């Protein structure tokens, strides 16, 4: 099947759960649909869930995370994602291995010995039994055990313990990050064998991001291209190929059962670090190089929140939460007339409802 870029974007927005119909209705369902969702920034991660669950509030999403509908850890690429608790362990084993292989070099750079790192993991495993500790309390437990930490060592140890499937990140207490034992928060792990696990990742990725390329999948997971192709093969006829403007892409065939709608009038206000941007190696369908430079100013790895029109980036937005209102500053990245600006402001209202504050919108 040949698709135009407009059709491909319509399908992609649907697979990303950003346009109706919404096949899942809770946090657990959204996270399982994606397999893993970028969540290194907590506020962005909460809105990534909220924007896909219309009518839910930040309190609703936070409560779902407290119920352990999803947990945060470092399953791939060395970055934090939301994952289904039962899948965390096999994802770490499948995709975290390559990242973990670089841990020794990183420890050498910061002056942390392997013996100290391993001892620190043992200390955390003991300190967290039946408990939930803040980041500061974890570091205090290490200090009490006689482990002296220099700059950057504390973060590395907390990452290392999660990467080794000993700990995971629990919801914040106030503004403080907390940690728990993975075995206690995910007591019934799934254990697929490797080929099956590759197939699961391929199916979930293309179901939630397609149409996308094999290179997009490899980039998202951090897998080798050989493993990426093996995963697609393992998924079998649950995936199919299409051509988008001459480029072969992979998609869930269920997505093709209806003719993709035109999405030129659809707007969405997405957080920074959303799968809409982070889920792809090639982002040319969604934005120009100049627009990408505005989304990630200076190429510093910090992704701004985006306003999306018809599947393409039309602007960025920043928010400041006050006691009585949320102030939103919009920077358009394309020419927008009065009607389009009104639609953009309308697209921000679900976020205002999510945080329970009226929106005060300003245009740059």
ABEGO torsion letter per residue (X at the ends): XBBBAAAAAAAAAAAAGABOBBABABAAAAAAAAGBBBAABAAAAAAAAAAABBGBBAAAAAAAAAAGABBBBBABGGBBBBBBAAAAAAAAAAAAAAAAAAAAAAAAAAGBBAAAAAAAAAAAAAAABGBBBBAAAAAAAAAAAGBBBBBGAAAAAAAAAAAAGABBBBBBBEABBBBBBAAAABABBBBBBAAAAAAAAAAAAAAAAOBBBAAAAAAAAGBBAAAAAAAAAAAEAABBBBBBGGBBBBBBAAAAABBBBBAAABBBBBBBGBAAAAABABAAAABBAAAAAAABBGGAGBBBBBBBBGGBBABBBBBBBBAABBBBBBBBABBBBAAAAAAAAAAAAAAAAAAGBBBBBBBX
